[in-house]
Amino acid sequence: MDLAALADFNLVATHGGFGRAARAVGRPKATLSRKVAELEQGLGVRLIERGGRSLRLTEEGRTLHERSAGLMAELAEAGEAVASRAPTPRGRLRISAPIVFAHVLLARIGASFALAYPQVELEIVAQDRVIDPVEEGYDLVIRINPSPDDRLVGRRILNDERLVVAAPGVVPPPASSGSDAAVPVAAVMFAATPPGTVWHMRDKEGAQSTLLPRTILKLSSLMMVREAVLAGVGAALLPRLLVAGDIAAGRLACWGCEDAAPVEIWALYSSRRLLSAKVRAFLDTLIEAVAEH
């Protein structure tokens, strides 16, 4: 039996379709289909019913998947154990990261890593949705304030905070007078912000105030919100990571920071897998670059 074809069959069965499996591992759908067909021809049985919208295993397919999936996983773990001891990182490395973090930091970090480790094929996907790294074939995921998940382990790489910022020409609200009343401000809002949101702000002297954002413009990307604020449309609540350079250069004024717990950014990987040399090398590069930033 062709073990490579068997591995491809189990990959398709686990992900529930040729397309999902192909996207998870970055291989052509046609290649996976051909390998499964070769396995079926070699065994002389049909393993997958084709033609339906969703994948359906035949009785023989279910039996083979149930009896071989665990064995193939053990073989993969054995290979990862050997690879984790390899002195030179190599192979494909897929990373998922939030859009802002990816644009602000990861492009430069990825370039440095690629130059240092040319035998690693690095792929960074910028996306704000929460993905399943095992099901979707990612080696490392960057998450903001991640929920506890016993399937993932990793390191906290950065504490951030959100700042109320505006262009220098926008008049800031009056200083807090001790009143609990919210002060209305013209605002550029991130589309995912829940309705009725108020901003609890603390200025550099520690004085607290509550701002009531009056939406002038609503945008679906924090990068777009930043551009609108730079143009003077209104104030916005944005990550320090995104606007620290603008504040330092005088392009934006910081009215204060959000009066809330720090935002934690974590790098996570599957607890089911040993930490490979390529992931370890990228984590080291990432942590060093973040510390310098």
BALOBA-1460 file (C-alpha; in Angstrom, 3 decimals):
// residues 293
<rec num="1" residu="m" x="0.000" y="0.000" z="0.000"/>
<rec num="2" residu="d" x="1.235" y="3.473" z="-0.923"/>
<rec num="3" residu="l" x="1.629" y="5.257" z="2.425"/>
<rec num="4" residu="a" x="1.724" y="8.689" z="0.756"/>
<rec num="5" residu="a" x="-1.616" y="7.996" z="-0.931"/>
<rec num="6" residu="l" x="-3.009" y="6.669" z="2.346"/>
<rec num="7" residu="a" x="-1.899" y="9.853" z="4.097"/>
<rec num="8" residu="d" x="-3.654" y="11.928" z="1.431"/>
<rec num="9" residu="f" x="-6.835" y="9.881" z="1.811"/>
<rec num="10" residu="n" x="-6.840" y="10.431" z="5.589"/>
<rec num="11" residu="l" x="-6.168" y="14.130" z="5.047"/>
<rec num="12" residu="v" x="-9.226" y="14.414" z="2.802"/>
<rec num="13" residu="a" x="-11.378" y="12.360" z="5.182"/>
<rec num="14" residu="t" x="-10.301" y="14.416" z="8.203"/>
<rec num="15" residu="h" x="-11.006" y="17.776" z="6.544"/>
<rec num="16" residu="g" x="-14.261" y="16.625" z="4.991"/>
<rec num="17" residu="g" x="-13.437" y="17.269" z="1.350"/>
<rec num="18" residu="f" x="-10.759" y="17.621" z="-1.302"/>
<rec num="19" residu="g" x="-11.000" y="21.426" z="-1.428"/>
<rec num="20" residu="r" x="-10.675" y="21.913" z="2.344"/>
<rec num="21" residu="a" x="-7.766" y="19.488" z="2.528"/>
<rec num="22" residu="a" x="-6.022" y="21.198" z="-0.394"/>
<rec num="23" residu="r" x="-6.362" y="24.632" z="1.251"/>
<rec num="24" residu="a" x="-5.129" y="23.291" z="4.587"/>
<rec num="25" residu="v" x="-1.866" y="21.918" z="3.215"/>
<rec num="26" residu="g" x="-1.381" y="24.186" z="0.201"/>
<rec num="27" residu="r" x="-1.478" y="21.428" z="-2.412"/>
<rec num="28" residu="p" x="-3.537" y="21.216" z="-5.607"/>
<rec num="29" residu="k" x="-6.968" y="19.651" z="-5.221"/>
<rec num="30" residu="a" x="-6.381" y="17.640" z="-8.399"/>
<rec num="31" residu="t" x="-3.253" y="16.072" z="-6.905"/>
<rec num="32" residu="l" x="-5.111" y="14.870" z="-3.813"/>
<rec num="33" residu="s" x="-7.936" y="13.510" z="-5.950"/>
<rec num="34" residu="r" x="-5.464" y="11.623" z="-8.142"/>
<rec num="35" residu="k" x="-3.638" y="10.117" z="-5.160"/>
<rec num="36" residu="v" x="-6.895" y="8.912" z="-3.595"/>
<rec num="37" residu="a" x="-7.973" y="7.435" z="-6.926"/>
<rec num="38" residu="e" x="-4.649" y="5.575" z="-7.145"/>
<rec num="39" residu="l" x="-5.196" y="4.222" z="-3.622"/>
<rec num="40" residu="e" x="-8.709" y="3.064" z="-4.581"/>
<rec num="41" residu="q" x="-7.360" y="1.387" z="-7.708"/>
<rec num="42" residu="g" x="-4.646" y="-0.385" z="-5.737"/>
<rec num="43" residu="l" x="-7.101" y="-1.654" z="-3.132"/>
<rec num="44" residu="g" x="-9.793" y="-2.441" z="-5.667"/>
<rec num="45" residu="v" x="-12.537" y="-0.671" z="-3.685"/>
<rec num="46" residu="r" x="-14.253" y="2.709" z="-3.734"/>
<rec num="47" residu="l" x="-13.344" y="4.764" z="-0.639"/>
<rec num="48" residu="i" x="-15.162" y="8.042" z="-1.345"/>
<rec num="49" residu="e" x="-18.540" y="8.653" z="-2.956"/>
<rec num="50" residu="r" x="-18.048" y="11.429" z="-5.501"/>
<rec num="51" residu="g" x="-20.562" y="13.832" z="-6.967"/>
<rec num="52" residu="g" x="-22.300" y="15.092" z="-3.812"/>
<rec num="53" residu="r" x="-21.914" y="18.533" z="-2.257"/>
<rec num="54" residu="s" x="-20.223" y="17.119" z="0.828"/>
<rec num="55" residu="l" x="-17.739" y="14.296" z="1.139"/>
<rec num="56" residu="r" x="-19.176" y="10.889" z="1.955"/>
<rec num="57" residu="l" x="-17.025" y="7.897" z="2.772"/>
<rec num="58" residu="t" x="-18.083" y="4.448" z="1.669"/>
<rec num="59" residu="e" x="-18.238" y="1.703" z="4.269"/>
<rec num="60" residu="e" x="-14.769" y="0.580" z="3.169"/>
<rec num="61" residu="g" x="-13.563" y="4.186" z="3.347"/>
<rec num="62" residu="r" x="-14.842" y="4.627" z="6.901"/>
<rec num="63" residu="t" x="-13.195" y="1.373" z="7.980"/>
<rec num="64" residu="l" x="-9.868" y="2.327" z="6.442"/>
<rec num="65" residu="h" x="-9.968" y="5.823" z="7.930"/>
<rec num="66" residu="e" x="-10.834" y="4.588" z="11.423"/>
<rec num="67" residu="r" x="-8.101" y="1.959" z="11.409"/>
<rec num="68" residu="s" x="-5.324" y="3.958" z="9.733"/>
<rec num="69" residu="a" x="-5.781" y="7.577" z="10.883"/>
<rec num="70" residu="g" x="-4.239" y="6.920" z="14.304"/>
<rec num="71" residu="l" x="-1.306" y="5.050" z="12.798"/>
<rec num="72" residu="m" x="-0.643" y="7.843" z="10.293"/>
<rec num="73" residu="a" x="-0.791" y="10.424" z="13.120"/>
<rec num="74" residu="e" x="1.798" y="8.429" z="15.062"/>
<rec num="75" residu="l" x="4.054" y="8.311" z="12.009"/>
<rec num="76" residu="a" x="3.654" y="12.072" z="11.550"/>
<rec num="77" residu="e" x="4.490" y="12.676" z="15.213"/>
<rec num="78" residu="a" x="7.579" y="10.503" z="14.871"/>
<rec num="79" residu="g" x="8.667" y="12.568" z="11.878"/>
<rec num="80" residu="e" x="8.033" y="15.813" z="13.771"/>
<rec num="81" residu="a" x="10.050" y="14.501" z="16.705"/>
<rec num="82" residu="v" x="13.006" y="13.908" z="14.399"/>
<rec num="83" residu="a" x="12.503" y="17.252" z="12.634"/>
<rec num="84" residu="s" x="12.368" y="19.099" z="15.945"/>
<rec num="85" residu="r" x="15.933" y="17.960" z="16.629"/>
<rec num="86" residu="a" x="17.171" y="18.952" z="13.194"/>
<rec num="87" residu="p" x="19.869" y="21.647" z="13.446"/>
<rec num="88" residu="t" x="18.634" y="23.578" z="10.392"/>
<rec num="89" residu="p" x="14.987" y="24.768" z="10.146"/>
<rec num="90" residu="r" x="13.454" y="23.663" z="6.851"/>
<rec num="91" residu="g" x="10.095" y="22.951" z="5.236"/>
<rec num="92" residu="r" x="6.835" y="24.868" z="4.954"/>
<rec num="93" residu="l" x="5.809" y="27.252" z="7.745"/>
<rec num="94" residu="r" x="2.275" y="28.716" z="7.722"/>
<rec num="95" residu="i" x="1.336" y="31.533" z="10.091"/>
<rec num="96" residu="s" x="-2.013" y="33.257" z="10.673"/>
<rec num="97" residu="a" x="-2.015" y="36.735" z="12.248"/>
<rec num="98" residu="p" x="-4.432" y="39.644" z="12.800"/>
<rec num="99" residu="i" x="-4.378" y="42.174" z="9.979"/>
<rec num="100" residu="v" x="-2.936" y="45.098" z="11.961"/>
<rec num="101" residu="f" x="-0.204" y="43.016" z="13.600"/>
<rec num="102" residu="a" x="0.709" y="41.455" z="10.267"/>
<rec num="103" residu="h" x="0.932" y="44.784" z="8.437"/>
<rec num="104" residu="v" x="2.761" y="46.686" z="11.177"/>
<rec num="105" residu="l" x="5.285" y="44.042" z="12.228"/>
<rec num="106" residu="l" x="5.132" y="40.704" z="10.453"/>
<rec num="107" residu="a" x="6.049" y="41.819" z="6.929"/>
<rec num="108" residu="r" x="9.416" y="43.088" z="8.145"/>
<rec num="109" residu="i" x="9.921" y="40.169" z="10.533"/>
<rec num="110" residu="g" x="8.998" y="37.709" z="7.796"/>
<rec num="111" residu="a" x="11.534" y="39.246" z="5.443"/>
<rec num="112" residu="s" x="14.287" y="39.002" z="8.057"/>
<rec num="113" residu="f" x="13.354" y="35.392" z="8.784"/>
<rec num="114" residu="a" x="13.319" y="34.468" z="5.083"/>
<rec num="115" residu="l" x="16.825" y="35.882" z="4.649"/>
<rec num="116" residu="a" x="18.106" y="34.037" z="7.721"/>
<rec num="117" residu="y" x="16.418" y="30.697" z="6.945"/>
<rec num="118" residu="p" x="16.249" y="30.222" z="3.153"/>
<rec num="119" residu="q" x="15.328" y="26.540" z="3.499"/>
<rec num="120" residu="v" x="11.986" y="27.457" z="5.106"/>
<rec num="121" residu="e" x="9.047" y="28.310" z="2.849"/>
<rec num="122" residu="l" x="7.275" y="30.947" z="4.947"/>
<rec num="123" residu="e" x="3.635" y="31.890" z="4.361"/>
<rec num="124" residu="i" x="1.956" y="34.607" z="6.465"/>
<rec num="125" residu="v" x="-1.818" y="35.046" z="6.140"/>
<rec num="126" residu="a" x="-3.301" y="38.283" z="7.515"/>
<rec num="127" residu="q" x="-6.840" y="37.664" z="8.746"/>
<rec num="128" residu="d" x="-8.941" y="38.688" z="11.743"/>
<rec num="129" residu="r" x="-11.101" y="35.561" z="11.953"/>
<rec num="130" residu="v" x="-10.259" y="32.907" z="14.552"/>
<rec num="131" residu="i" x="-8.974" y="29.851" z="12.718"/>
<rec num="132" residu="d" x="-8.367" y="26.279" z="13.874"/>
<rec num="133" residu="p" x="-4.625" y="25.776" z="13.291"/>
<rec num="134" residu="v" x="-4.872" y="21.987" z="13.164"/>
<rec num="135" residu="e" x="-7.865" y="21.759" z="10.837"/>
<rec num="136" residu="e" x="-6.634" y="24.548" z="8.550"/>
<rec num="137" residu="g" x="-2.981" y="23.585" z="8.460"/>
<rec num="138" residu="y" x="-1.268" y="26.450" z="10.320"/>
<rec num="139" residu="d" x="1.920" y="25.940" z="12.320"/>
<rec num="140" residu="l" x="1.573" y="29.142" z="14.349"/>
<rec num="141" residu="v" x="-1.267" y="31.592" z="15.040"/>
<rec num="142" residu="i" x="-1.061" y="35.089" z="16.518"/>
<rec num="143" residu="r" x="-4.098" y="35.957" z="18.637"/>
<rec num="144" residu="i" x="-5.239" y="38.982" z="20.625"/>
<rec num="145" residu="n" x="-6.625" y="38.233" z="24.104"/>
<rec num="146" residu="p" x="-7.078" y="34.538" z="23.244"/>
<rec num="147" residu="s" x="-9.673" y="32.467" z="25.065"/>
<rec num="148" residu="p" x="-8.298" y="29.478" z="27.012"/>
<rec num="149" residu="d" x="-7.896" y="26.470" z="24.713"/>
<rec num="150" residu="d" x="-6.231" y="23.272" z="25.893"/>
<rec num="151" residu="r" x="-5.398" y="22.426" z="22.272"/>
<rec num="152" residu="l" x="-3.028" y="25.407" z="22.037"/>
<rec num="153" residu="v" x="0.098" y="26.447" z="23.906"/>
<rec num="154" residu="g" x="2.499" y="29.307" z="23.338"/>
<rec num="155" residu="r" x="3.947" y="32.567" z="24.576"/>
<rec num="156" residu="r" x="2.704" y="36.054" z="25.270"/>
<rec num="157" residu="i" x="4.783" y="38.208" z="22.972"/>
<rec num="158" residu="l" x="3.396" y="41.699" z="23.547"/>
<rec num="159" residu="n" x="1.166" y="43.806" z="25.779"/>
<rec num="160" residu="d" x="-0.632" y="46.576" z="23.949"/>
<rec num="161" residu="e" x="-3.296" y="49.156" z="24.789"/>
<rec num="162" residu="r" x="-5.862" y="51.164" z="22.875"/>
<rec num="163" residu="l" x="-5.515" y="54.925" z="22.588"/>
<rec num="164" residu="v" x="-8.010" y="57.666" z="21.819"/>
<rec num="165" residu="v" x="-6.347" y="59.611" z="19.010"/>
<rec num="166" residu="a" x="-7.187" y="62.410" z="16.594"/>
<rec num="167" residu="a" x="-5.444" y="64.711" z="14.172"/>
<rec num="168" residu="p" x="-3.710" y="67.665" z="15.903"/>
<rec num="169" residu="g" x="-6.282" y="70.080" z="14.483"/>
<rec num="170" residu="v" x="-9.238" y="68.291" z="16.123"/>
<rec num="171" residu="v" x="-10.200" y="69.991" z="19.388"/>
<rec num="172" residu="p" x="-10.072" y="67.522" z="22.300"/>
<rec num="173" residu="p" x="-12.955" y="67.314" z="24.798"/>
<rec num="174" residu="p" x="-12.771" y="69.456" z="27.937"/>
<rec num="175" residu="a" x="-10.884" y="68.095" z="30.899"/>
<rec num="176" residu="s" x="-12.913" y="65.953" z="33.260"/>
<rec num="177" residu="s" x="-14.648" y="67.899" z="35.965"/>
<rec num="178" residu="g" x="-15.464" y="64.887" z="38.070"/>
<rec num="179" residu="s" x="-18.848" y="64.431" z="36.440"/>
<rec num="180" residu="d" x="-19.941" y="60.969" z="35.340"/>
<rec num="181" residu="a" x="-21.687" y="62.368" z="32.264"/>
<rec num="182" residu="a" x="-20.302" y="61.190" z="28.940"/>
<rec num="183" residu="v" x="-18.810" y="63.861" z="26.681"/>
<rec num="184" residu="p" x="-19.896" y="63.551" z="23.022"/>
<rec num="185" residu="v" x="-17.110" y="63.443" z="20.406"/>
<rec num="186" residu="a" x="-17.175" y="63.095" z="16.617"/>
<rec num="187" residu="a" x="-15.682" y="59.690" z="15.877"/>
<rec num="188" residu="v" x="-14.492" y="57.303" z="13.202"/>
<rec num="189" residu="m" x="-15.730" y="53.867" z="14.279"/>
<rec num="190" residu="f" x="-14.545" y="50.361" z="13.512"/>
<rec num="191" residu="a" x="-17.469" y="48.487" z="11.969"/>
<rec num="192" residu="a" x="-17.240" y="45.583" z="14.440"/>
<rec num="193" residu="t" x="-17.725" y="47.896" z="17.436"/>
<rec num="194" residu="p" x="-21.012" y="47.094" z="19.234"/>
<rec num="195" residu="p" x="-23.736" y="49.804" z="19.149"/>
<rec num="196" residu="g" x="-23.914" y="52.047" z="22.204"/>
<rec num="197" residu="t" x="-20.196" y="51.749" z="22.964"/>
<rec num="198" residu="v" x="-18.648" y="54.437" z="25.178"/>
<rec num="199" residu="w" x="-14.961" y="55.139" z="25.625"/>
<rec num="200" residu="h" x="-13.617" y="55.136" z="29.170"/>
<rec num="201" residu="m" x="-10.415" y="57.152" z="28.915"/>
<rec num="202" residu="r" x="-7.521" y="57.941" z="31.239"/>
<rec num="203" residu="d" x="-5.245" y="60.867" z="30.330"/>
<rec num="204" residu="k" x="-1.513" y="61.140" z="31.022"/>
<rec num="205" residu="e" x="-2.203" y="62.739" z="34.415"/>
<rec num="206" residu="g" x="-4.425" y="59.811" z="35.371"/>
<rec num="207" residu="a" x="-7.699" y="61.729" z="35.176"/>
<rec num="208" residu="q" x="-10.595" y="59.585" z="34.007"/>
<rec num="209" residu="s" x="-13.393" y="60.612" z="31.676"/>
<rec num="210" residu="t" x="-16.104" y="59.005" z="29.597"/>
<rec num="211" residu="l" x="-16.505" y="59.835" z="25.927"/>
<rec num="212" residu="l" x="-19.632" y="59.193" z="23.903"/>
<rec num="213" residu="p" x="-18.540" y="58.620" z="20.271"/>
<rec num="214" residu="r" x="-20.914" y="60.100" z="17.702"/>
<rec num="215" residu="t" x="-20.262" y="58.147" z="14.527"/>
<rec num="216" residu="i" x="-19.270" y="60.277" z="11.547"/>
<rec num="217" residu="l" x="-17.742" y="57.449" z="9.544"/>
<rec num="218" residu="k" x="-17.791" y="53.663" z="10.019"/>
<rec num="219" residu="l" x="-15.117" y="51.500" z="8.388"/>
<rec num="220" residu="s" x="-14.454" y="47.761" z="8.240"/>
<rec num="221" residu="s" x="-10.691" y="47.913" z="8.821"/>
<rec num="222" residu="l" x="-8.590" y="49.484" z="11.569"/>
<rec num="223" residu="m" x="-6.080" y="50.447" z="8.889"/>
<rec num="224" residu="m" x="-8.846" y="52.432" z="7.157"/>
<rec num="225" residu="v" x="-9.892" y="54.009" z="10.468"/>
<rec num="226" residu="r" x="-6.322" y="55.224" z="10.981"/>
<rec num="227" residu="e" x="-6.262" y="56.819" z="7.514"/>
<rec num="228" residu="a" x="-9.549" y="58.634" z="8.181"/>
<rec num="229" residu="v" x="-8.303" y="59.935" z="11.537"/>
<rec num="230" residu="l" x="-5.100" y="61.170" z="9.925"/>
<rec num="231" residu="a" x="-7.310" y="63.097" z="7.481"/>
<rec num="232" residu="g" x="-8.981" y="64.877" z="10.408"/>
<rec num="233" residu="v" x="-12.431" y="63.251" z="10.233"/>
<rec num="234" residu="g" x="-12.681" y="62.708" z="13.995"/>
<rec num="235" residu="a" x="-11.305" y="60.764" z="16.945"/>
<rec num="236" residu="a" x="-10.867" y="57.000" z="17.092"/>
<rec num="237" residu="l" x="-9.903" y="54.258" z="19.514"/>
<rec num="238" residu="l" x="-6.914" y="52.453" z="17.987"/>
<rec num="239" residu="p" x="-4.128" y="50.082" z="19.119"/>
<rec num="240" residu="r" x="-0.905" y="51.734" z="20.221"/>
<rec num="241" residu="l" x="0.884" y="49.290" z="17.929"/>
<rec num="242" residu="l" x="-0.811" y="50.912" z="14.942"/>
<rec num="243" residu="v" x="-0.479" y="54.601" z="15.847"/>
<rec num="244" residu="a" x="2.647" y="54.895" z="18.018"/>
<rec num="245" residu="g" x="4.710" y="56.095" z="15.044"/>
<rec num="246" residu="d" x="2.085" y="58.689" z="14.092"/>
<rec num="247" residu="i" x="2.003" y="60.052" z="17.639"/>
<rec num="248" residu="a" x="5.795" y="60.227" z="17.830"/>
<rec num="249" residu="a" x="5.924" y="62.062" z="14.485"/>
<rec num="250" residu="g" x="3.198" y="64.522" z="15.504"/>
<rec num="251" residu="r" x="0.737" y="63.320" z="12.877"/>
<rec num="252" residu="l" x="-1.730" y="62.303" z="15.588"/>
<rec num="253" residu="a" x="-2.437" y="63.590" z="19.085"/>
<rec num="254" residu="c" x="-3.145" y="61.135" z="21.884"/>
<rec num="255" residu="w" x="-6.012" y="62.260" z="24.139"/>
<rec num="256" residu="g" x="-5.574" y="59.333" z="26.512"/>
<rec num="257" residu="c" x="-5.611" y="55.560" z="26.779"/>
<rec num="258" residu="e" x="-8.533" y="53.236" z="27.253"/>
<rec num="259" residu="d" x="-9.176" y="52.624" z="30.941"/>
<rec num="260" residu="a" x="-9.134" y="48.845" z="30.644"/>
<rec num="261" residu="a" x="-6.909" y="45.820" z="31.116"/>
<rec num="262" residu="p" x="-3.878" y="45.596" z="28.792"/>
<rec num="263" residu="v" x="-4.371" y="43.903" z="25.447"/>
<rec num="264" residu="e" x="-2.339" y="40.681" z="25.318"/>
<rec num="265" residu="i" x="-0.941" y="39.336" z="22.033"/>
<rec num="266" residu="w" x="0.029" y="35.662" z="22.013"/>
<rec num="267" residu="a" x="1.815" y="33.338" z="19.583"/>
<rec num="268" residu="l" x="0.184" y="29.900" z="19.801"/>
<rec num="269" residu="y" x="0.749" y="26.471" z="18.315"/>
<rec num="270" residu="s" x="-0.887" y="23.071" z="18.656"/>
<rec num="271" residu="s" x="-0.292" y="21.306" z="21.968"/>
<rec num="272" residu="r" x="-0.553" y="18.014" z="20.074"/>
<rec num="273" residu="r" x="2.656" y="18.652" z="18.163"/>
<rec num="274" residu="l" x="6.256" y="18.926" z="19.248"/>
<rec num="275" residu="l" x="7.791" y="22.343" z="18.745"/>
<rec num="276" residu="s" x="9.646" y="22.013" z="15.454"/>
<rec num="277" residu="a" x="12.918" y="23.733" z="14.630"/>
<rec num="278" residu="k" x="11.227" y="26.055" z="12.110"/>
<rec num="279" residu="v" x="8.539" y="27.196" z="14.587"/>
<rec num="280" residu="r" x="11.100" y="27.640" z="17.350"/>
<rec num="281" residu="a" x="13.306" y="29.724" z="15.067"/>
<rec num="282" residu="f" x="10.416" y="31.938" z="14.013"/>
<rec num="283" residu="l" x="9.288" y="32.436" z="17.617"/>
<rec num="284" residu="d" x="12.802" y="33.512" z="18.595"/>
<rec num="285" residu="t" x="12.933" y="35.940" z="15.646"/>
<rec num="286" residu="l" x="9.469" y="37.273" z="16.482"/>
<rec num="287" residu="i" x="10.144" y="37.841" z="20.180"/>
<rec num="288" residu="e" x="13.470" y="39.563" z="19.492"/>
<rec num="289" residu="a" x="11.900" y="41.864" z="16.864"/>
<rec num="290" residu="v" x="8.924" y="42.748" z="19.071"/>
<rec num="291" residu="a" x="11.264" y="43.603" z="21.952"/>
<rec num="292" residu="e" x="13.220" y="45.965" z="19.669"/>
<rec num="293" residu="h" x="9.992" y="47.521" z="18.354"/>
